[in-house]
Structure formats: C-alpha cells, structure tokens
Amino acid sequence: MSVVKVELKKDGRQIRQSFTGQTRTVVRTVGDTVERWTEPVVRVSGQMVFVATATRPDELPLTLTSAPNLPRVGALYMEGGTVFRNVYYADCQTRFIGPRGRYWEYEVAYSLGGDFTASNEPSDAAEETLLSFSTSMELEDYASAVDLDGQWNCNSLGEFFADPILFKTGILTFQYQRREYSNPLELTRDYFQAVNSSAWHGFAPGLIKCSDISFNATQTTNGATYDTTYKLQFRPRGWGVEKANSGFYHLLNGTAVRALNDDGSPTDQPILLALDGSKLPAGAAAPMKTFRVYPLADLNGLNLPNPFEV
C-alpha cells in the first residue's frame, strides 16, 4: 500500500440534516428495564472529503480507497468517537491532485446517507422485539403396568403380561426467544437439562425441564448482542425414571431367597416386590421407585415470563 497519510480536508466535513415530517417509536430493553420513546425521523446527507498522501502518482482508485485509514463504502459514520448506526458512507469518488514534496496527493470524497436519531438506533427498528413465545406438543410412549381405569396389566390368573401397556402422552414445550445483552454461555452451563428445584410460575418442583438454551451472537461497534432461545418442557408425571419394585429374589422369614416357578425352578422374569422386599401377592399394586437422572436448578433464575401471561 503506497498511502502514507490521510487527513480530513479543510472544510471537508459538510453534513446536512432534514426532518421528513415523520416520527418513530423506539422500544429498547436492557436487562429487566424497558424504555419507550418517540423521536423524529431525520435524513442525513452531505459529504466527507479526505486528502490521501501516497508514494506513487499512478495509484489505482480501488487500491487507494482500500487504505486502512480511509472509510469503506457502506461503513458506518463515526464522529467524536461515537458510531452512528444509521448513517453510512454511501459512495466514494477519488481525484488526483498533484505532487506534494516527494509525495503525491489524492482527494477522496464520500457522500453520506441514512437517518439520524437521538437514540442512535437502527432506522428499521421502529419497534424492537422484546420477546417471542411459542408452544408445541411432543408425543412420547409411556410404558405402564396399569391402564387408565386402574386395571393392572395381568391375565385372569394375576400374572403380568410380558409386554407393558403403552400410552401416547404429551410433553408441552415452551419456547422463548429474547435478545440478551450479556453472554448467556454461563446460563447454558448452569441450566441445560436441569429440572426445576422450586416452583416455577405455578408448576410444582420436578415438572419443568430446561431442555435447551442456544444463541447467536452479533458483535457491533457498539458492543455485542445475543439472540437467545430457551426451550422449557412440562411433563405432568415429572422427569424421574420410574421402575416397578421387582427382582429375582424376595425376603422370606427375613432371608433373601430366589424367586421360583410353581414347579420349583428359578423364574426367568423378575417378580414384583412389596416395599419390605417380600413377594407381592398376585394382582396387588406394585410400588414404584423413582430415580433422578437430571440435575436440579432454580429455573426462576432465567427471568422468563409466566407462559400463562405472555
């Protein structure tokens, strides 16, 4: 690159602002604070003219404007350290001026375009989306030893059938999409696949699972934003794994003995057990044991609104 110096030309900053007669409503959220105001739509025009000093008299225009200390066409306009997100360099034109000492001078003129707003918000963001919410149902198979009428999965002799009763049950999914202003990666670590340890918007502990947190990060000159999706799921019976109390041994007079068939041979299927470990009578309700397979977390820490009030 032959450009050695770039300066703003004397009187090279000429900017015009004009009111269009229109106003816009701006909504912005930062954390838990929501701000709303109305402001005029002001068009920006004018130009910025720079003088570039180069070591060659035959510098090509596109090579010249690729100098790192010159703005790019389409770049945002900056003034006094502030980047104006709606004002941009719309076009550019170069002109050879002549020699200056042992160097050569070029004039680079940019036209400005866009809108000026006091809030410095994007011109197409008259209304910023604070939150998107949707629900859906997912079907799953649920194996049970009892039907909806309380009848056990047994034949007329009180023996259990080999195959369980299968239900098609529903999992209710709540999906939230929200723009965050701090990196939510820590939330993913703390809440991913976690079940609510305390009540969440009226749902009892153990019924809501945070099944996923994902986000897209956008880095701008004004900082970073994170468009984040939270997926929470409700299952009425909870998220523990349920198993019938069963085994190949049972307690008889305080001693664990092998479960036998009527002919005295060892059973090849586990038998149902009472809570004390004794053999359960045929047709009796088998006690269920529940095992926790997901971590616990207070999902209220996600600061998501009540799904019944969105």
NORMOMO-V610319 format. One record per residue. SS is DSSP state (H for helix, E for strand, C for the rest). PHI is phi in whole degrees, 0 to 359 (none if undefined). Layout:
ss->SS phi->PHI
ss->SS phi->PHI
This chain:
ss->C phi->none
ss->C phi->268
ss->E phi->286
ss->E phi->251
ss->E phi->202
ss->E phi->226
ss->E phi->228
ss->E phi->287
ss->E phi->297
ss->E phi->304
ss->E phi->59
ss->E phi->275
ss->E phi->258
ss->E phi->232
ss->E phi->235
ss->E phi->240
ss->E phi->241
ss->E phi->221
ss->E phi->281
ss->E phi->274
ss->E phi->89
ss->E phi->249
ss->E phi->234
ss->E phi->224
ss->E phi->259
ss->E phi->247
ss->E phi->239
ss->E phi->221
ss->E phi->237
ss->E phi->230
ss->C phi->65
ss->C phi->263
ss->E phi->262
ss->E phi->245
ss->E phi->242
ss->E phi->219
ss->E phi->204
ss->E phi->246
ss->E phi->216
ss->E phi->286
ss->E phi->267
ss->E phi->242
ss->E phi->279
ss->E phi->243
ss->E phi->218
ss->E phi->125
ss->E phi->208
ss->E phi->235
ss->E phi->242
ss->E phi->245
ss->E phi->249
ss->E phi->254
ss->E phi->258
ss->E phi->233
ss->C phi->270
ss->C phi->232
ss->C phi->271
ss->C phi->236
ss->C phi->294
ss->C phi->283
ss->H phi->304
ss->H phi->291
ss->H phi->291
ss->H phi->297
ss->C phi->284
ss->C phi->272
ss->C phi->301
ss->C phi->297
ss->C phi->263
ss->C phi->247
ss->C phi->294
ss->C phi->266
ss->C phi->298
ss->C phi->96
ss->C phi->288
ss->E phi->281
ss->E phi->280
ss->E phi->236
ss->E phi->216
ss->C phi->61
ss->C phi->86
ss->E phi->259
ss->E phi->267
ss->E phi->264
ss->E phi->288
ss->E phi->255
ss->E phi->252
ss->E phi->218
ss->E phi->279
ss->E phi->278
ss->E phi->207
ss->E phi->212
ss->E phi->220
ss->E phi->252
ss->E phi->214
ss->E phi->283
ss->E phi->262
ss->E phi->150
ss->E phi->287
ss->E phi->217
ss->C phi->64
ss->C phi->265
ss->E phi->243
ss->E phi->229
ss->E phi->250
ss->E phi->230
ss->E phi->254
ss->E phi->239
ss->E phi->249
ss->E phi->245
ss->E phi->266
ss->E phi->258
ss->E phi->211
ss->E phi->113
ss->E phi->240
ss->E phi->248
ss->C phi->227
ss->C phi->297
ss->C phi->278
ss->C phi->57
ss->C phi->265
ss->C phi->302
ss->C phi->294
ss->C phi->268
ss->C phi->255
ss->C phi->300
ss->C phi->232
ss->C phi->271
ss->C phi->289
ss->C phi->275
ss->C phi->200
ss->E phi->245
ss->E phi->224
ss->E phi->213
ss->E phi->232
ss->E phi->203
ss->E phi->243
ss->E phi->240
ss->E phi->270
ss->E phi->217
ss->E phi->275
ss->E phi->234
ss->E phi->275
ss->E phi->219
ss->C phi->267
ss->E phi->220
ss->C phi->270
ss->C phi->291
ss->C phi->266
ss->C phi->85
ss->C phi->275
ss->E phi->285
ss->C phi->280
ss->E phi->235
ss->C phi->275
ss->C phi->292
ss->C phi->265
ss->C phi->85
ss->C phi->271
ss->E phi->286
ss->C phi->292
ss->C phi->293
ss->C phi->263
ss->C phi->283
ss->E phi->280
ss->E phi->252
ss->E phi->251
ss->E phi->265
ss->E phi->249
ss->E phi->249
ss->E phi->248
ss->E phi->274
ss->E phi->250
ss->E phi->253
ss->E phi->240
ss->E phi->249
ss->E phi->234
ss->E phi->213
ss->E phi->274
ss->E phi->253
ss->C phi->246
ss->C phi->224
ss->C phi->299
ss->C phi->272
ss->H phi->299
ss->H phi->296
ss->H phi->298
ss->H phi->300
ss->H phi->294
ss->H phi->276
ss->H phi->242
ss->C phi->300
ss->C phi->63
ss->E phi->267
ss->E phi->257
ss->E phi->296
ss->C phi->276
ss->C phi->225
ss->C phi->301
ss->E phi->232
ss->C phi->47
ss->C phi->92
ss->E phi->273
ss->C phi->293
ss->C phi->304
ss->C phi->90
ss->C phi->256
ss->E phi->248
ss->E phi->240
ss->E phi->274
ss->E phi->278
ss->E phi->196
ss->E phi->225
ss->E phi->223
ss->E phi->206
ss->E phi->244
ss->E phi->263
ss->E phi->235
ss->E phi->260
ss->E phi->235
ss->C phi->294
ss->C phi->264
ss->E phi->126
ss->E phi->242
ss->E phi->234
ss->E phi->227
ss->E phi->276
ss->E phi->247
ss->E phi->245
ss->E phi->247
ss->E phi->241
ss->E phi->246
ss->E phi->230
ss->E phi->246
ss->C phi->234
ss->C phi->303
ss->C phi->271
ss->C phi->90
ss->C phi->248
ss->C phi->281
ss->E phi->269
ss->E phi->260
ss->E phi->223
ss->E phi->290
ss->C phi->290
ss->E phi->212
ss->E phi->175
ss->C phi->265
ss->E phi->235
ss->E phi->216
ss->E phi->276
ss->E phi->227
ss->C phi->54
ss->C phi->83
ss->E phi->241
ss->E phi->283
ss->E phi->236
ss->E phi->289
ss->C phi->288
ss->E phi->239
ss->C phi->281
ss->C phi->298
ss->C phi->272
ss->C phi->90
ss->C phi->276
ss->E phi->296
ss->C phi->289
ss->C phi->260
ss->C phi->234
ss->C phi->296
ss->E phi->256
ss->E phi->280
ss->E phi->239
ss->C phi->285
ss->C phi->297
ss->C phi->275
ss->C phi->91
ss->C phi->280
ss->E phi->292
ss->C phi->279
ss->C phi->300
ss->C phi->303
ss->C phi->82
ss->C phi->284
ss->C phi->291
ss->C phi->279
ss->C phi->291
ss->E phi->256
ss->E phi->248
ss->E phi->248
ss->E phi->242
ss->C phi->276
ss->C phi->240
ss->C phi->239
ss->C phi->291
ss->E phi->255
ss->E phi->203
ss->C phi->277
ss->H phi->292
ss->H phi->296
ss->H phi->293
ss->H phi->282
ss->C phi->56
ss->C phi->267
ss->C phi->289
ss->C phi->299
ss->C phi->297
ss->C phi->278
ss->C phi->239
ss->C phi->291
